[in-house]
Amino acid sequence: MAAALPYEGHAVPLPGPGPIRLPEPEALVRAFLDAVADTLPRTPAAPHAAGRPFAARDAQHLPHAHDWAAEVAAGMDAGVRISLRLDLSAYDLFDDAHDDGARSAGAAVVQVHSLADPTLVADAAALWAGEADDAFGPRARVDAALAVRRAARVWPPLDRLSDQDVPDVLALTEGELSDLLGVAATRLAAAGVAVHWPRDLAQDLSAAAVVRPAPGSATDGTGFFESEDLLQFRWQLALGGDPLTESEMDALAEAHRPVVRLRDQWVLVDPALVRKARKRDLGLLDPVDALSVALTGTADVDGETVEAVPAGALAALRDRLTAGVRPAAPPPGLHATLRDYQLRGLAWLDLMTSLGLGGCLADDMGLGKTVTLIALHLKRARREPTLVVCPASLLGNWQREITRFAPGVPVRRFHGPDRSLDDLDGGFVLTTYGTMRSAAPALAEQAWGMVVADEAQHVKNPYSATAKALRTIPSPARVALTGTPVENNLSELWALLDWTTPGLLGPLKSFRARHARAVENGEDEEAVERLARLVRPFLLRRKKSDPGIVPELPPKTETDHPVPLTREQGALYEAVVRESMLAIETAEGMARRGLVLKLLTSLKQICNHPALYLKEEPARAGGDRLAARSGKLALLDELLDTLLAEDGSALVFTQYVGMARLITSHLATRAVPVDLLHGGTPVPERERMVDRFQAGSTPVLVLSLKAAGTGLNLTRAGHVVHFDRWWNPAVEEQATDRAYRIGQTQPVQVHRLITEGTIEDRIAEMLQAKRALADAILGSGESALTELTDRELSDLVSLRSTP
């Protein structure tokens, strides 16, 4: 029966990737017959097999006892047990003269152990010769023979011992030795037969994928990266952590044996390692891919993630990037006293740009990224100018900051109809994202010492025309400045870092597959750590809550103000939910998504004010009754009355320009000095509004969140009011940071107005949970709500009663 078994009948796949083992078929057949003989009489078939029902209970075994222990307890070969001691002295690493499967690979010496006295151990040869009778007793030879026979049931090669006059030494072929290295030793151990390997057998042969510059590359960690040379990527085997030489790996690759002699010791060899020794070269990597491998410590090889180790100059660069930096000395010409964390940021930027790499300075808003960048420009001392691309509202701020902190450094605005790049002589060139997009060819022809993208989240979509235009402007150093490197998903982080250090994160599609999905869904903590190791050297993130920073800022208090809907708001809300859900339940695909987004927008507008949803002009929205129609507007009046009586100032943010106009019109009728800043406000007027607010002549500034949530320095404000909720907590915090930033000397109170029982209530709960994730990396955002089922959507938007 054993001889007739096809290979499929005795093939055992091993755990994990690797070959399939083929155990001896006879051992499997014997084990099967034993199981049948033991089990069949205990079943209802017993009368047919044994002539009568089997009366005994199931066999009783001690917990975790081996099968052989039950046999010993039953009196079978009760005096001794045997073990196998492997002797490899005749096994020569370089002897390939014989057939691999038949040549002698050593021997297994049978040893006999007394169960009555565990200290008694003897070679079987002494037992057969009668030299151990005094110690073991005359029955020991019979017991040892029975033990050998039992062991042969699980490993048939031991049957050959019964054919020998002195059954003490079993000559092994290489195939049998390989079997002992695998499943046979495990089966023998379960049968009570231990296998003892030579004491000098080493089992710590390992392999790692090593990335190193080609011979002759620079050794300071920078030259190879600045070149276009490809880097070597190959397997390196090591014994006890000590790399093998090329000749040793050659010998290992040619040995075709499970145990080899290396460095005066026996070495256990995994066939997978032999395959790596034979095919060492894994191809070539470009410098950016090599650096990615060095930083993560892993690489993809044939679809499998393996350990990767940098060597040579690449290891030196990795160490420089991950060793941390000490604060740098302020450069000459800087008229500012930098704080310690700003000096560390300067040192980090200087390191990254000196290595020819880019970086993203992602400090919280208000921590002084602008002055740090000005200090970097002075420290680099390049003849070529620095190009700063920023939103239009920040042109004036940049010019003022440069004039203030680096007097004498030329500053030119490349903006408006009379813009020109003629006769540049170092210094700074300031332009907007819109101008950069239209004038990219002219900007690309100019030699720049550094290109800076301020509020770099403006290019978070890599497929936008703005992002594509920015990529066409060459520069030896690229720096992104942003307080929110990730607003909605990891693709935005990819877009920023792929601009600062092109190719670092690979193609967007593979980045989404390997990193983003697992991290965003919270499925894989190892994926989070792997991505963090990769991006950490290229992104410097400090928050106001970090030690060493918060003492320099006054306290910040955040308060959620629940606001009831007015009767008009409640009626509108319920009517819109009812009508919209009927349409959504019958729609599919893009049409359904559009209806869901329309519903969400309508409900948020109703929560703000009925006039906003009904598109009423401020003059016709109710005059003095405007506040009576909205719980939020009534509460805003109360808040402003209190703080204005205390000579305070406030910023009021809303995501709707229409709501901003309603608020401004309402406050004007109450004789409250107020300005409105939105996306359509001309740049000169924006600057005048900021100056008036900072001077205290306009105590209330109403701002549209999208147009004024970044870049403005409004430290006069002691209060920040979020009239409505944005879908992302990072965007709200960025807006709050217009007031809560370095230079703020008074406590800041943040007020969030939330209508009770509405979608805003539900969104507030979601944002609270999302805030923790935002610190690591955010999920998807508002668009995800379009994928809710009808039932989930109804639960989200339905008006709930409040106590």
N, C-alpha and C positions, 0 to 999 in steps of 0.2 A: 504493500500500500504506500509506503514511504517512497519507494522508487518510482511509483506511478504519479506522484504528486507533481502537477505543473508548477512553474515558478510562482504563478499567482497564488497558489495555495499556501505558500510559506514565505510570502514577502511581508516584511514589517516596516512601515514608514516610521522614521525617527522624528521626534519633535523638532519643529523649526526647519529652516532650509537645509538641505543636504541630501545625501544618497539614501536609497532604500537598502536595508540589510536583508540577507537571505539566510536565516538560521537553518541548522540541519533539519531536514524534513522528518527524520526518524524521531528526533526529540519531541517534535510537535505531535506526531502520531501517538507516541507513547503517552504524552501528557493527556491527549484526548481520550485514549482508551482508559487511562487511570480514572479520569473524571467520569466516564460512562459507568465503569465498574463500581465506582463509589456512589454515584447518584441514582442510577436506575433502580436498584432494589428499594430505595427510599420513596419511590413514587407509586401511584396506583398501578403501574405496570409490573410491580414486584411479583405478583403471582405468575405472570408469564415468564419472567426472567429467572425466578428462584423457586417457583413451585408453591410458594405461600407468601402471605403478607410479611413485610419486614417489620418486626416488632420494636426494634431499638429506636430511641430518639435520635435526632440529628447529632452528628459528632460534635463534641464539645471541645473548643479550643480556647486557650488563654488568649486574651487580647493581644494582637500583633505577633502571636507566636508563629514561627515558621513551620512548614509541613514536616520537616525532618524532626522537629521537637516532638510532634505527636507520635512519630514512629519510635523514637527513643523511649517515650513514655509507655509505649505498648510492648517494650522489651526487645525491639529489633535493634541489632548492633549497638546494644546499650552501653558497651564499655568504652568505645572510642569514637572520635570523629576524625576526618582527614582534612588536610589543606594542601594547596599546590604552591610550591616555591619556584618561581621562574628563574632559570639560569640562562643568561644571554651571552655568556662568555665566548661562544663560538659564532656569534652573529656579527659579521663584518659589514660595515657601512659600504665599503667600496667593492664588495664581491658581487658582481652581477653575472657571474659565469653560468649560473644555472637558471632553470625556469623559475619564474617568480612564485608560482603556486606550489612547487614541489620541494624546493631546496630547504634545508634545515634552517630553522629560525631560532633554534635554542631548544631547551627542554623544560618540562615541568616535573619537578621532583616531588614525589608524594611524601608528605609528613603526617605522622600519626600523633593525635593529642588524646590524652586520657581525660575522660569526663569526670572520673572520680577525683583526679588530682590535676588541675589545670596547668601545674608547673611541669608536668611530664610531657616532653615533646621529643620525638625521634624520627629519623628518616625511616621510610618503610623498609629499606634494605636491611637495617639493623633488626627490624622486627622479623623479617623473613629468615634471617640467619639465626634466630633464637637468642640474639644478644640482649633483647629487651624483655625476656619473659619474666625476669625477677621483678622488674618495675611494673609492667603492664599486665602480666598474668598470661596463662596459656591460651585463653580464649581470644586474646587481642588480635591474632592473625585472622581468625574467622570474622570477627567484628570488622576489621579493616577491609577485608574482601567484600563484605556486605555493604560497607559504606562506599567503596569504589563502585560497586554495581549500582547502588542507588544514585550516585552522582552521574553515572553514565546514562541514566534515564533522561537527564536534562542536558547533558553534553556528550553525545555519542563517541567522540574521539577517545574517551576514557575506556571504552570497550576494549581497545587494543591492549590495555594493561592485563586483561584476563588471559591474553594469548602469550604472555611473557612468563618465563620460568621464575624470574624475580620481578614482580610487578611494582617497581618503585620509581622508574624514570620513563616519562612519556616524551618521545621526540616530537617536536612540533614543526609543522610547515608554517610558512608565512600566512597562509589563509587562516589556519587555526589560531595563530597568534593574533591576527586581526580580529577574529571572532572573540577571543578573550578580552581584547581591548574594548569590545562593545557589549552586546547583550549577553554573551555567554557568562561573563564574570558576574553579572547581575543574577542570572538564573542559578548559577552555582551557589552564590551567597544565600539565595532564598532556600536552597537545599542544604544549607549548613556547611558548605565547602568554601573557605576563604581562599582568595588568590593573592599571594604575596609577591610584589614586584621588587626588583633590585633596589637597594637603598639609594643608589646614586641615580635612579631614574628621575629625570627632570620632566615636569609636566607644565612648565610655564613658558612654552614657546607661544609667541603671540605675533599678530600682524596688525599694522596700522597703515592707513593710506597717508603717505607723506608728500607734502608739497614743498618744493624748494626751487629757488632760482637756478637757472642754468649755470654751469661752471663758468667762472670769469665775471659774474655779475657783481655789482657793488655790494659791499658788506656792511654798510652803515644803515641798512634798512630803508633807504629811499631810492637809490638809483634804479633798481630794477622796476619799481613801480612807475617811475616817470618814463621809462622806456616802453617800447611796444613788444618787447621780447615775451614769448610764452614761457610758462613755468612748467617744470617737470612734475608729473603727478604719477606716483607709482607705489606699489606695496613695499613695505620694509618689514622684514621679519626680525624678531628680537628674542633672545634667550635670557630670561630673568631680567628683562628690561634693557639688556645690552644688545645693540643692533648687530646682526650678522653681517659679515663681509660679503662682497659679491661672490667670492669663490665658495664660501660656506652655503650661500643660497643656491648656487649652481649645483653643488653636491647634493643638497637636500632635494632639489627639483629632479635630479637624476636617480635618486635612490629607490623610489617606488616601494618603500617599506614603511611599516607602521612604527617601528622603533629604529632609531639611528644612533650612531655614536658621534657626538659632537663635543669638542672641547673637553675631551677626556671624561665624558659622562654619557650615559644613555638618555636619550630624549624621546619622549612619547610624541608622535607626530599625528596631528589631525589631517586627514586627506584634504580637507578644504585649505589648510595652510600650504600643503604641497602644491595645490593648483595655483595658489597665489605666488609661490616661488617660481613656478614655471612661466606664469604670465604676469610679470611684475609691472610692466608699463600700463598705465591706465589712460594714457593720452596726455595732452597738453592743456593747460589752463591759461586764460588771459589774466593779467594782474588783478583785475577787480574780482573775478571769480575766485582766484586764489586767496585774496584777502578775506572774502566771505567765508571760505572754508576755514581759514586760520582763526577767524573770530568766533565762529559757531562751534568749532571742534568736530564738525561732522561734514560728510559729503555723501552725495548720492552716487552709488556705483551699481550699475545694472539694476536700478530700481530699488536698491536696498540702502538704507541709511547706515553708514559705517563711521567709526572713529577716524578722525583725520588730524594729522599733526603737522604744524609748520616747521620748517627747518631753515637754517642759515639766515640770510637777510630778511626773509619773510617772518621768521620768528622774532627777529629783532624789531621789526616794524610792529608786529602784534604786541610785543611787550611795551613799546613806546606808547601805543594807542590806549592800552588798558592799565598802565601803571598809575594813572592819575597825574594831575599837574599841581604844581605849587603856584601861589600868586606871582604874577609877573610885576616887574618894576614899571611904574607909569612912564610912558615915552616922553621925550623932550617935546615941548610945545603944547602939552595938554594942560589947559587951565581948569582943572577939576580935581577934586580929591575923590578917588575911586574907593568904594567900599571893598572889603576883603573878598566878598563873593564876586564882585565885578572884576577884581584883579585876577581871580581864578578863571573867570570867563574869558578875559583877555588872553591869558596864557594858553588856554585851550584853543581859542580861535587862531592864535599865532602858531601853535603846533600844527593844527590841521592844515592851515594854508601854506605853511613852510614845507609840508610833506607833499604838496600838490593835491591835497584832498579838500573836499568841501565840508561844510558843517551846518547844522541847523541849531541856532540859539533859540531855545523854546522857553525862555523864562516867562513867568507870569507877567502880565501887563503891569507896567509901572515900576519894574525893577531896574530900569536903566539900560535897556538894550541899545538905544541910540548912542549914548555916550561911550559905551563899550566898543561899539563899531567905529566910532570916530577915533578912539584910542588905538584900535587895530590899524586903521589907515595910517596913523602917524608912526606906529611901530614898524610897519612894513616898509615905509619910506621908499615907495616905488615912484619912478618917474611917470608911469602911466596913471591916468586918473581913475578914480573909483566911480562906477556907475551905480546909483541908487534908484531902484524902481519901487514906487510906493503909490498908494491911493492919492488922488488929487488933494484931499483934505490935509495931507501930511507934508506937502511941499513946504509950506511956510514954517512948520515946526522943525523940519530938518534944517532949513536954512538958518533959522534962529539958533538952533543947538550948535551947529558948526561954527557960526560966528562967535557964539558965546564960549565954547570950549576949545576951539582951535582957531583963534583969531589970526588972520593973515593967510589962512589956507583958502585958495580960490574956490568959489562956489558958483555954479552956473545952473540955471533952470533950463532944461530942454523941454519946453512946453509952450504951447500957443503958436500963433502964426509966424512969429519972428524967430523961432528956435534955430540954433546953429551949433555945429560942432567944430567950427573953424578956430584955429589958434588955441587949442587946448594946451594947458601947461600944468599937468598934474591936478591935484585938488579933487573936488567932487563935482559930478554932473548928476542933477536930480531930474527925474522924469516920472511920468505917471504910467500906469499899466496900459491905459488906452493909447497914449502917445507911443509907448514902446511897441505896441502891437502894430501900429500903422507905419512906424519908422524903423522897424527891425532891420531891414537891409542896410540902412545908413549906419545904424548902431553897430552892426556886425562888422563893418569895415574899419571901425575905430579900434585901436589897441587899448585894452583895459587892463589895469593892474588887478582889479577885483570887481565882481558884479554882486550887488546886494539886492535881494528881494525882501522888502519890508512888508509886513502883514502878508506873508507868503501864502496864507490860505487862499489868496485870490487866484493862485495857480494850482489849487488842489485837484482840479480836473485835468488830467494829463492830455485829454483829447481836445481841450478848448483851444481856440485860436490864440489866446493870450499865453497859455503854457507852451504851445508849439513855437510861438515867436520868441519867447524868452530862451528856449533851448538853442536857438540859432545864433545867439551872441556868445562868441568864444571868450574865455577868460582862464587864466591860470589858477584862479581861486573863486569859488562861489559860496556865498553865505546867505542862508535863509533866516529871516527874523520873524517869529510868530509866537503868540501866546497860546495858540491852539493848534498844535501840529496834527491833531486828529479831532475833527469835529463830528464826523458821522461814521466813518469806517476806515479800515486800514489802507484802502487804496489811496487815500489822501496822504498818508504817511509815505507810501511808496512814491507818489508823485513828487513830494518835496525832496526826498533823499535821492531819487533817481535824477533829479536836476543837480543837486549839490555834488553828488558822486555818481555819475552815470554808470549803470550796470551793477551797482552794489547789491541790489535786491533781485536781480535777474528780471526776466520779462514779467509784465504784470499778471499774465494768465497763470504762470507757474507760481508766482508769489501768492496769488489768491488761493491756489490749490494747496500749496505746501504750508503756508503760514496763516493767512488771513481767516479762512473759514473756521479752522480749529480754534483760533484765539477768540474771534468774535462770538462764537457759539459757546465759549467756556468749556469746551470738551476736553482739552488737552493741556494740562499744566506744563508739560515738558515742551510743548510747542511755544507757549508763552515765554518760557525761559530761553529757548533757542533763539527766538526772534529778538528778545531783549539783549542777548549777548551780541547779536549781529548789529543792532542799531545803536546800542549804548555809546560806542566810541564816536559816533557821528551826530549825536543829538544830545545837547546839554539842556537839561530841564531842571529849573529851580522854581519852587513855589513859595509864596509868601509865608506859608506855614512851616517852612524848613527851619531847623535850628540855625541861629546866626543871622536870620533875615527878619523874622517876626518881631524881635525887640526893637527894630528900627521903624516899625509901623505902629500907629495907634490901634486900639481894638476895633473890631468890626462886628456889628450885631445884625443878624439876619432874622427877619420876622415875616411870617406868612399871615396875611390879613384875610380871613374868610369874609366874603361879602354876599349878602342875599340878592337874588334877582328881584327886580321890580315886577309888578303884575304884568306890565307890557312885555318885559323881557321873557318872563316865563311862558306867556302865551305864544310868542313868536318861536321860542325854543322848541316847544312841544309840537307846534305845527310843522316846523321844518324837519324835525326828526321823523314825524309820521309820514309826511309826503315823500321825503328822500328815501326812507327805508323801503317803501313800496316800489320805487323805481329801481333801487339797488338790487332787490331780491329777484328781479326779472332780467337783470343785465349780466353780461359776461365780459371777461377779458379786459381790454384797455378801456372800454366804455364803463365798466363797473369801477375800475380804479379811478377814472375821472370823476364819477359821481361821488365816490367816497371822499376824495380830496375836496370837492366842492362842498360837501356836507360839513366836513371838519372846519373849513374856512368860514362857512356861514355861521356855525355855532360859536366859534371864537369871536366873530364880529358882534353877534348878538350879546355875548357875555360882556363885551366892552361897552356897547351902546346901541340901542335900536336904530338910531340915526345913521350909524356907520353901515349897518346891514342894509337899511332901506335907501342908502346913498343920498341922504338929505343934505343939502348945503347947510353950513353952520348958521347962516342967517335965518333959515327956515326950520331949524331943528328944535326950536322951542324957546329961544331967548333965555329968559330967567328960569324957565322950567327945564333947562337942559340937564341939570344935575338930578332933578327929580325922576328922570326917566332911566337913570343908570345908578345902580348901587355903587359901582366903582368910582364914578365921577363924584358922587356925594362924599365918599370916603376920602378921595383925593382933596376935596375942598377942606375937610377937617384937618388932614395932615398938614396942608400948606398953611392954613390959618395958624396952627400951633408953631410951626418952625419959623414962619415969617415974623411972628410976634417975638421970637427969640433972636431975630436978626440972622437967621440961618439961610442957607442956599440949598437948592435941590435940583437934581437931574431927573427928568421924567422920560422913561424909555417906552416906546410902543413900536410894534413891528408894522403898524399900518400908518401910512402918511395921512390918510383920511382921518384917522383917530387923532393924530397929532394936531391936525388943523382944528378939529372940534375942541380939543383941550385948550389950545392957544386962544381960540375965539372966546371960549367960555371964561378963561382967566382974564382976558382983556376987558370983558364986560364987568368984571369984578375989580378992575383997576389994579391988577397984579402985574408988575413989570415982567414981561416974558418974551423970549425969543424962540423961534422954531428953526431947527437945523435938520435938513433932510438931503436926500441925494441930489435934488435939483438946485440946492443953494450954491451960488458961485463961490469959487475958492476965496477971493478977497473978502466976501461977506462972511464966510465961515470964520476967517481969521478975526474979523472985527467982532463977531458974536462971542468967540472965545475970550477975546480981550475984555469985552464988556462984562462977561460973567466973572472972569477972574478978578476984575476990579471991583465987583460987588454992585455995579449999577443995575444989572439984571439978575435978580436973585433966583429966578426959575428959568431953566433951559429945557425945552421939550425937544426930544431927539428921536429920529427914526432909528431903530436898532441896527438895521443893515448898513445904513450910511454913516452912522456916528458911533458904532459900537467899538471902534478901534482907533488907535493913533492919537486921540485927543488927550490933552493934559488939563483936567478940570478939578484941581485939588481944592478949589474954593468950596466945593459941595461937601456938606456933612451928611446929606441924605441922598439916597438913590431909590427911585420908585420904579418898579417894573409893573407897568399898567396891565400888561398881558404877558403870558408865558410863552417863551420860545421853546422849540422842541428839544433843544440841546442845552444842558446846564453849562457847558463850557462857553457857549456864546453869551449867556447871561452873565457869567463871571467876568468875561472879557469886557462887557459893557460896564459892569460895576467898577472895574479897574480904571475907568476914566477918572474916578475920584479916589479910589483906594490904591494908591501908588506911592512910590518914593517921592517925598516932598509934602505928603499929607501930614498935617500936624494935629488934626482934630479927629475924634472918634467918628466913624462912618456907620450910619444906620441904613440898612437895606430893607426896603419894604416890597413885598410881593403881594399883589392883589389877586385873589382867587375867588371866583364865584362858586358858592356852595352847591353841591349836588349835581354839578354839570361835568362836562368833559374836562374842564380845567382841573377839577378835583382829582379825577382819574389820572390826568397827565402829571399832576404834581406828585402823585405817588410813584408813577413810573420814573420821573426824573430823579427822585430821591434814590431809587435803586440804581439808576444809570450813572449817578454821580461817582459811585465807587468804581464802576467799570471804566469811566472816562479817564481815571488816573492811570489805569493799565492801558486799555485800548477800547474804543467805543463800539457799540453795535450799530444797527443800520439807521434808525431815525424815523421821520414821519412817513416815508414811503412804505415802511413795513406795515403800517396800519391799514394800507389798502389790501393787504393779503389776509386780513381777519375774515373769519366766516361771518355769515349774516347774524348768527346768534351772538358771537363775540362782539361784533360791531354794535349791535343793538344794546348790549350790556354796557359798552363803553360810552355811548352817547345819550342813553336814556336819562331823563331828568329824575333825580332821586329826591325824596323828601328829606329834609334836614330837621334834627331835633330842635 
